[in-house]
Amino acid sequence: MLTEREGERLPEWLDAVRKDGLPSLHTLAAGIDRDRDAVIAGLTLPWSSGVVEGHGNRIKMLKRQMFGRAGFRLLRKRVLLS
């Protein structure tokens, strides 16, 4: 489903998960069911926000590393130079 963009197969997969004996997967299936349309769209459509998410995570990591050490100017410099 993930590599071939076959999000339409998700309902079948969720049904199979519910029939097995693994409670942790049942919790995952319930979470996916809460926003099924968005998950199917994410598995099917060619667009991705992965690059933006990666930049956000990188900036948050730099900010955590520098907590309490310096101000915005140093954070800005580290973000622009990394």
Residue pairs with C-beta under 8 A, 6 or more apart in sequence:
1 7
1 9
1 10
1 13
1 43
2 43
5 43
5 44
5 45
5 46
6 43
6 44
7 39
7 40
7 41
7 42
7 43
7 44
8 40
8 44
10 32
10 36
10 39
10 40
10 43
11 36
14 29
14 32
14 33
17 25
17 26
17 28
17 29
18 26
18 29
32 39
58 79
58 82
59 79
62 75
62 78
62 79
62 82
63 75
66 74
66 75
66 78
